[in-house]
Amino acid sequence: MPAPALPALPVTFRPTRTRVVLLSVGAAMFAVITAVAFTLEQLSGGERVSFVFTALLFFGVLALLSRPRIVADDSGVTVVNLTRTRRLSWAEIVRVNLRAGDPWVFLDLSDGTSMPALGIQPGIAKEQAIRDARTLRALAENHGTGAEKR
């Protein structure tokens, strides 16, 4: 199979469909819970505030789940997962893996560890995730250790 054409850098990989679904559901939940809080006449002001706070909490969790992305630029890759962000130089990335059944891409690093990169997930858009993983792999081979071997 031919290697994918390398995109112009910087490039961002993110599970766009998943992000749209999560943020849409979060906004809808917020709207419905807030509407319920203000239409129930028997609720006190404090109870209404607690409804809106709960709606904001739900939306915040879904927004956090929609945060993952991978940004590749000339000097390396920034991996943004749920609560952590890590900057990697191209030389640190030994291999980009997306095996059948994996929930997301894993990056094998030069220190012998493996790091999940949730910005490429095959959940809703499997074909797009496979294309993105191949592109990231080609970028890593072109800019990282593969470039040093040439």
N, C-alpha and C positions, 0 to 999 in steps of 0.2 A: 504494500500500500504506500503511495507516495506521501512524503512528509507534507504537512499543511504549509501554505504560504505564510511567512512570518508577517504579523501585523505591524503597523507603525506603533512605536512606543511613545508614550505610555498607553497601556491597554488595561481595562478593568474587566475581570471575570466575576460575575455574580449570578445567583439563581434568580433571574428576573421574574419568572412566573410565580415562583414561591413567594418572592418578596411582594408582588402585587396582591396575591391571595391573602397573605398575612396582614398587610396594611389595610386592605379593603375590609376584611373581617373585623379587624381591630376598630376601624372607624365606624363600621355599622354597629358593632357591639356598644361602642361608646355612645353613639346617637340613641340607640334603643334604650339603654339603661338610663341615660340622662332624661330622655322623654318620659320614661316610666316614673322616675323620681319626681318630676314636676307635674305629672298628671294625677298621681295618687294624692288626693286631698288630705287624707288622714296623717300623712307624714309630717313630722316636725322639721324645722330648718336643719337641725343637726343630722337627722336621718337622711334628708336630701343630700347634704354634703357628703355623707358616708357613701351613698349610692354613686355620686359623681366621682368620689375618690376611688371607689372600687372599679368603676368604668375606666378611669385613667390608669389604674394599676394593670388591668387586663390589656389595655392598649399598649402600655409600656413594655409588658412582657412580649407581646407579639412584635413590637418594633425591635426589641432586642433580638428576637429570633430572625428578623429580616436583615440584620446588620452584616452578616458575613460577606466578604469579598476578597479578591486577590488583585492587587495592583502591581503590574510589571512595568518597570521603566529601565532606562539604560544601565543603572547601577545595581539593580536587584529587584526583589519582590517584597511587597508589604502584604502580610497575611493578617486579615482582620477576621477573627472568629467571634464567638458570642461576647465574651468579656475581655479578651486579650488581643493585643495587636503586637505583631513581631515583624521586624525588618530583617530580611536575609539578603546577603550579597549573592550574586549568581554562583560564585564559587562554592558556597555552602550547600547548594542544592545538587545532590548526586543523581537523583532520579525522581520523576513524577509518576505516581502509580494511581491508576483507577481500575481495579480488578472487578470482575463480575461479582455482584453482591455487596460491594463497598458502598457505604452511605455517602461518601465524599472522597475527594482526592487526598492522598497521603504523599508527603514530601519526605524522601529519604535524605538525610542530611549528612554532611561530611564528618560530624562528630559521632556517627554511628546510631543516632536516634532517628525516629520517624515522627513527623509532625502532621496532624490533620489540618487540611485547608478546606474549610467548609464553604468557601466561595464557589466551588464547583461541586454540585450535587446532582446525581442522576435521578432524583425522585420524580418530579413532574415532567421534566424535559430531558429525557435520557440521551437522545441523539445530540442535543446541544451540549450537554455535559461531556460527552465523549469527544466532540469536536474541540471544546475548550481545553480538555485535558491533553489532547494531542498537540494543540497549539502551545500550551504552556510547556509541555515536554520538549517540543522543538525549540522554543525560546531558551529553555534551560540548557539544552545541548549546544545551541549556537553561542550563547553568552557565557556559559559556565565552564565546567570541567571539560566538556566536549570541545570547546574553543581552544583550551589549553593544550589538548592532545594534537592539534593540527600542526 
